[in-house]
């Protein structure tokens, strides 16, 4: 077991505090806090521990062994890269623990729209429309992949997003007979597993697993449900890796085996998982470029405002924060001239390069407010709030994005939420029309009412 530095120990303590806060609170917030702790633990604890234990030599095709860390020495470099992370997560854990203690007894208990027939019908329509767009994007080769800067067909990419709202919303809010629920949710989960493979991203399957956990938080936990969410998460990750291996060529599998051979045998089964939690690379980017070295405060505010405006209404191009991070921040320490990719920057790392310690504080407070607002939106009676809450289950902005990335994602989903609102209005009108027709049919079938009898003996 490697000797862990104070930075990693501080991170472990912060994550443990988040889990304690999750145990104190209840409902959706509990699930989201645990999910954050697991996600950040994989990125900021598990991956550094593997590097400190194995100390692998960097080689082409291995993004776990970062040459920037190896050049300075893993002990020194990991400690330096994680110093802002340790501070940020400690602050975040303290803020959330304080909020949980303050809000005890004030947390909503019942999701107002759970099982609502209008909402369920709306989600069904969105899922069908989005699934058709998914099939079309795969058929024409425009499905894209994780990390791509732009889709081959932006219109198809936008039209696939309603399927996300429909799938995640059905998992969370569907209330029906157990057999019906099991069949529908099983089909939705298979669809999300297919889509996660089609776009080569872990996001859809992990979003579905998180949605199941949120559903259990709303309906009540049990030992069987805990085992079920663990099984779905594990099967999703394992299934993703297996399906990805089927799409790989023998040459690429041989190259991957050579890269993995540098690690101990007991570590190799987990390398695929570790490679998908890459915030340590973003922390290394931030360490090399330094604090307060990226955008000015005015530029940040401007980009945040523009992110919420549809691109069609803007004269210039929006900032794509993941792409800008790859080119301008990572590009300061890695040759990115021949690579075009969008990267997750992480809230701490983004805050550090934007404003140093003050930037970290602002970034973590932003994430805390977003997390609390997200957890409460799923209990709302308002469709817009609920739809944004559903969208955030799929896109892990509170896990791996900063302020700019979060605003960019929310702005993108704003258009989809407007479509969902219009669909909801149409569904309500259609259901009301069908109900009026049914009532008219019942009245016609029954015939006119019998005439009242007057002047009978009893009344004379």
URPEZI-V127102 format. One record per backbone hydrogen bond with DSSP energy under -1.0 kcal/mol. CO is the residue of the C=O (numbers start at 1). NH is the residue of the N-H. Records with the same first field share a line. If there is no record, write none. Layout:
CO: NH ; NH
//
This chain:
5: 9
6: 10
7: 11
8: 12
9: 13
10: 14
11: 15
12: 16
13: 17
14: 18
15: 19
16: 20
17: 21
18: 22
19: 23
20: 24
21: 25
27: 31
28: 32
29: 33
30: 34
31: 35
32: 36
33: 37
34: 38
35: 39
36: 40
37: 41
38: 42
39: 43
40: 44
41: 45 ; 46
42: 47
45: 49
46: 50
47: 51
48: 52
49: 53
50: 54
51: 55
59: 62
64: 66
66: 70
67: 71
73: 77
74: 78
75: 79
76: 80
77: 81
78: 82
82: 86
83: 87
84: 88
85: 89
86: 90
87: 91
88: 92
89: 93
90: 94
91: 95
92: 96
93: 97
94: 98
95: 99
96: 100
97: 101
98: 102
99: 103
103: 106
111: 114
113: 116
116: 120
117: 121
118: 122
119: 123
120: 124
121: 125
122: 126
123: 127
124: 128
125: 129
126: 130
127: 131
128: 132
129: 133
130: 134
131: 135
132: 136
133: 137
134: 138
135: 139
136: 140
137: 142
145: 148
147: 342
153: 157
154: 158
155: 159
156: 160
160: 163
161: 165
162: 166
163: 167
164: 168
165: 169
166: 170
167: 171
168: 172
169: 173
170: 174
173: 115
177: 181
178: 182
179: 183
180: 184
181: 185
182: 186
183: 187
184: 188
185: 189
186: 190
187: 191
188: 192
189: 193
190: 194
191: 195
192: 196
193: 197
194: 198
195: 199
196: 201
199: 146
202: 206
203: 207
204: 208
205: 209
206: 210
207: 211
208: 212
209: 213
210: 214
211: 215
212: 216
213: 217
214: 218
215: 219
216: 220
222: 226
223: 227
224: 228
225: 229
226: 230
227: 231
228: 232
229: 233
230: 234
231: 235
232: 236
233: 237
234: 238
235: 239
236: 240
237: 241
238: 242
239: 243
240: 244
241: 245
242: 246
243: 247
249: 253
250: 254
251: 255
252: 256
253: 257
254: 258
255: 259
256: 260
257: 261
259: 262
260: 263
264: 267 ; 268
267: 270
268: 271
270: 274
271: 275
273: 276
274: 277
278: 282
279: 283
280: 284
281: 285
282: 286
283: 287
284: 288
285: 289
286: 290
296: 300
297: 301
298: 302
299: 303
300: 304
301: 305
302: 306
303: 307
306: 309
310: 313
311: 314
320: 324
321: 325
322: 326 ; 343
323: 327
324: 328
325: 329 ; 330
329: 332
330: 333 ; 334
336: 339
346: 350
347: 351
348: 352
349: 353
350: 354
351: 355
352: 292 ; 356
353: 293 ; 294
355: 359
356: 360
357: 361
358: 362
359: 363
360: 364
361: 365
362: 366
363: 367
364: 368
365: 369
366: 370
367: 371
368: 372
369: 373
370: 374
371: 375
372: 376
373: 377
376: 379
377: 380
379: 112
382: 386
383: 387
384: 388
385: 389
386: 390
387: 391
388: 392
391: 395
395: 397
396: 399 ; 400
397: 401
400: 346
402: 406
403: 407
404: 408
405: 409
406: 410
407: 411
408: 412
409: 413
410: 414
413: 417
414: 418
415: 419
416: 420
417: 421
418: 422
419: 423
420: 424
421: 425
422: 426
423: 427
424: 428
425: 429
426: 430
427: 431
428: 432
429: 433
430: 434
431: 435
432: 436
433: 437
434: 438
435: 439
436: 440
437: 441
438: 442
439: 443
440: 444
441: 445
442: 446
443: 447
456: 459
457: 460
//
